[in-house]
Amino acid sequence: MTDARTPPLTDPVQAADKLIVQEVAPRDGLQIEPTWVETADKIALINGLSEAGFTRIEAGSFVSPKAIPALRDGEAVFAQIERRAGVIYVALVPNLKGAERALAAKADELNLVMSASQTHNRANMRMSCESSLAAFGDIVRHVKDTGVRLNATVATAFGCPFEGVIDEDRVVGIVDTYREMGIKGITLADTTGMANPRQVARLVKRVLQRVPPSALTLHFHNTRGLGLANVLAAYEAGARRFDAALGGLGGCPFAPGASGNICTEDLVNLCNEMGIPTGIDLVKLLALSRALPELLGHDVPGQVAKAGRNSDLHPVPDYVLHI
């Protein structure tokens, strides 16, 4: 019997060709929602994502409740989710205090964020890049020997809504600094959807000279409709891990007009159609996405949840049967 998650392939696909999707809706997606999502609903969503086949889920953040009130229940969420073997539950942390809370909550990986843009970093983190790096150093020292993974994100890596073009040498230099600090995981984030495929391929190739594909994540937004095109450009350049949000939720709260992340089910559908394995059950994923409008009180950007899969055929109209 054929696995419903991946269609038959003409040519065998090597394990190295698998595209890993890290689901970020429980954190990046929900953080700017105006409607409070109950803790029990957050837990049910994360459990459903685990069941759908994700191996990496950004389950919450340990930011000040005053800054991100929508995620003020991080401890309760991490304490009550049904953890599955082989699934890494990630927490975003802004500083040492957040890291301490995340460690107490037994997060598997901590994600640290600094913008390549000084202006965006001051808007997003309320501090300079230099201050962010100093805070990262405190976190690295604190988690040493705990077994907890560290990932650091270069936000606005492909452009800043305040400063415009970001020098690629600066982005690569930040990656080098992260690695020198002992941070193994790296994310390049197109925080406000300013990247284009040629730019993505060029920068990914440069970073992959320093970071193995297993340690590199790409984070794209679909603000200008290029999200999935940028995924393909990065994948063809050698990247294998990508952030995405169920329903296309999310957006940067500190940049005008920055719409949501690339949509998880649209990405998985693309991979299925192209024969790229993800290990994610698209049918279960669509069921989760179609429940979002009732949960959040508004429609979501995802397309496949509305249109259905290519294989979801429609009944032939009666009049056609009589022609």
N, C-alpha and C positions, 0 to 999 in steps of 0.2 A: 504493500500500500504506500502511495506517495505521501510524504509529509505535507500537510496542508500549508505549512508555513513557507515552503519554498517550492516553486514549480520544477518539473523535470528540466534538466539542462542538456543541451546537445553535447557540450564538452564538460568533463569533470572540472569542478572548481576547487582549487587548492585552499587549504585552511587559511593561508596568508591573504586570500582574497576576501575573506569575511569582513563585512562592514559592521562595526560595533556602534550601537546607538546608546548614548547615555541620556536617559529621560530626565528632563529638568523641570517639568511642569509643576511638581509639588513645591519647588522653591522659586525658580525664576518666573514660572507662569503665574503662581498665585500671589506673589509678593505685591503686585500692583492692583489686584482685584479690589474694587470698592466694597464688595459684599463679603462679609465675614464667612469663611468656610469653616464649618464646625470641625473640631479635632477628629471626631469619629469619621467624618467624611474624608478628611485628609488621609487617615489611616486606611480606610477602605480603598481609596484611590491607589495608594502605594502598594497595598497588598494585591490589588488587581494588576498593577504593572509588573510586580514580581511574578505573578502567575502567567502573564503573557509572554514571558521569556527574556526579559531584560536582565542583563548581568551587572548593570550600573544604573543607580537611581539617585539623583540629587534630592534627598528627602526633606531637606529643610535648611534653615540657617540659624545662626546664633548671633544675630545682630541685636542691637538695643531695641526693645519693644517700642520705644518712642519713635525710632527711625523707621521700622518696618512692623507696624502693629499687626498686619495680616499673618505674620509668622511668629507671633509671640508665644505660641504653644510648642516650640521646638522640642523641649524636653519630653513632653507628654507624647508627641508623635513618635520620637525615637524609642521611647520606652514601650510602646504598645504595638508597633508594627510587627507583623509575622515575618521574621527574618528567614530567608531561604539560603541554603548552602549555595555558594558560588555567586551570590549577589553582593556587590559592594554598595553600601549605603553611604552617600557622600553628604557632608555638611559644609556650607559656606560659612567662613568665619572672618571677621574684619580685624581682629586684634587678639592679644593674648587672653583677655577675659573671655572672648567668644570661643577661643580654642580650648580653654579650661572647661567651659560648659559642654562643648562638643565631645571632649574626651570623657567627661562624666556620663554623657548620654550614650557612650559606646559607638560613636560614629566610626566607620571603617576608614574614611579618608576625609581630610580637610582640604577645602579649596580656598586659596587666598587670591585676592584680586587687586591688581594695580593697573591703572591706565598708562599707556605709552604717552598720552597727552597730559601735560601738567594741569591744564585747565579742567579737563574732564575729571581728573583724579581729585582735584579740589572740590568739584561739584558733587562727585559721587561718594568720595571717602572723607571729605572735609580735611584733607591734609595734602602736603606735597608728596611727590614721588619718593623723595629722599626719606621722608618720615614713614611712608609705607614700607620701604625696604628695611628700615630699622625695626619696625614692628614685626616684619616677617622673620627677622633674625631672632627676635625674642621667642616667636612661635617655634621656629626650627629647634632652638635649644631646649624648649620645654617638652617637645614631643619626642626628642631623641630617645631611643631605646624603648619606646612604648609599643612599637610595631605598627603604629598608625601611619598610613600613607599620607604624603603631602603632594598637592598639585597647586601650581601657581598660574594664574591667568594673566595674560597681557591683554587688557581691554583696549578698545579703540586701535587695535593693531593694524587695521586697514583704512583708517581715516577717523577724524574727530569732527563732530558737528560744530565745534567752536574754533578749532585751529586748522581744520582742513586736512591736507595731505600730511601723513606721518612718515618720516624718513624710515625706510626699511632697515637701514643700519642701526637705528635706535632700537627697533623691535628686536633684531637679532642680538644686540648688546644686552637687552633686558633678559632675553632667554639665557644668554651666557651667565649673567649675574645670578639668576635663579639656580642654575645648575651648580655654580660655584658655591652657593649657599647650602647645597645638599638637597635641594628640591628636585625630585626626579620627574614628576609629571608636569607637563606644560600644556596650557591651552592658549591658542590664538583666537581672540574674540573680535568678531565684526560687530561691535556693540550696537551700532545704529544703522546697519545695513548699507554700508558705503563701498563694500568690496565688489570687484568684478572678477570674472574667471581667470583672465590672464594674470592679473595681480596676485590672485590666490595661488595659482600654480607656481609663480616665480618665488613667492615668499615661503611656501611650503617646502619647495625643493631646497632652499637655503637652510631652513630650520632642521630638515631631516638629515642634513650633514652633521648636526650636533646632537639630535635627539632621535632615538629609535621610534619607528611607527607605533610600537606598543605603548609609548609614553606620551604621544602627542594627540591632543584633542583639538578639533576645529569647532568653533561656536559661531554660527551664522544666524543673522536675522533676515527676514524677508521683506524688509521695509520698502525696497524698490523692486521687488519681484525677482531677484536674482539668487535667492537662497539655494534652491536645488541645483541650479547651474553651477554655483560655487562649490557645492558638495562634490559634484562630478569632477570639477577641475582639480580639487584637492585630492580626491580618490585616485584619479589618474596620475597625479604627481607623487603618490605613495602614501598618503594619509589613510588611516583605517578607522579612526574613532571620531564620532561626531555627536555634539549635543543637539537635542531636538525637544520640542515641547508638545505634548498631546493637544490637539486642536489648534496648534499654532499660537498658544497663549504666550503672554509675556510682553516685554518691551522695556527699554531703559527709562526709569522714572525721572532721569536727570537730563534727558535730551528731547527737545520738542519734536513730535512727529515720529518717534521711534516705535514702530509697530512690533509685532511679536516675533518670536523665534520661528525657525523653520518648523513645519508641522510634522510631528512624528509619523502619523499614519500615512501622510503623503510621501514621506521619505521611504518608509518601509514598502509602500506600494511601488514606488519607482524601482527599488532594489529587486522586488519580486519580478517585476516586468522585465528587468534587464538580466535576471539570473544571478544577482549578487546576493549571497546568503547573509541573513542577519540573525537567524534563530528566533525571530519574534513572530508570534501568531497574529496575523493581520486581522483575522475575524474577531478575536478577543479585543484587540486594540480598537477596532471600529466601534465595538459595543461600549467601551469606556469613553470614547470620544463623543458618541451620540448622547451620552448622559450628561455631558458638560453644560449644555444650555440650561437645563433645569437646575443643575447645581449652582451655576453662577448667575442665572437670571438674564443671560444675553446670548446671542449667537456667537460662534467662534469662527476663525478664518479658514479652518481646514476644508479641503475640497473633496477628498475621497470619501469622507464620512457622508457627504451630501450626495455625491454622484454614484457611489458604490464602486466596487472593483470592476475591471473589464470583464471578469468572468460572471458577474451578476447580471445575467441576461433578463430581458423583459418579455412578457407574454406578447405573442403576435396579435395585433389588432384584429377583431372579428372581420372587419371588411376585407382585410387582406386574404383571409381564408376563402373568400367567395370570388376572388378575381381569377 
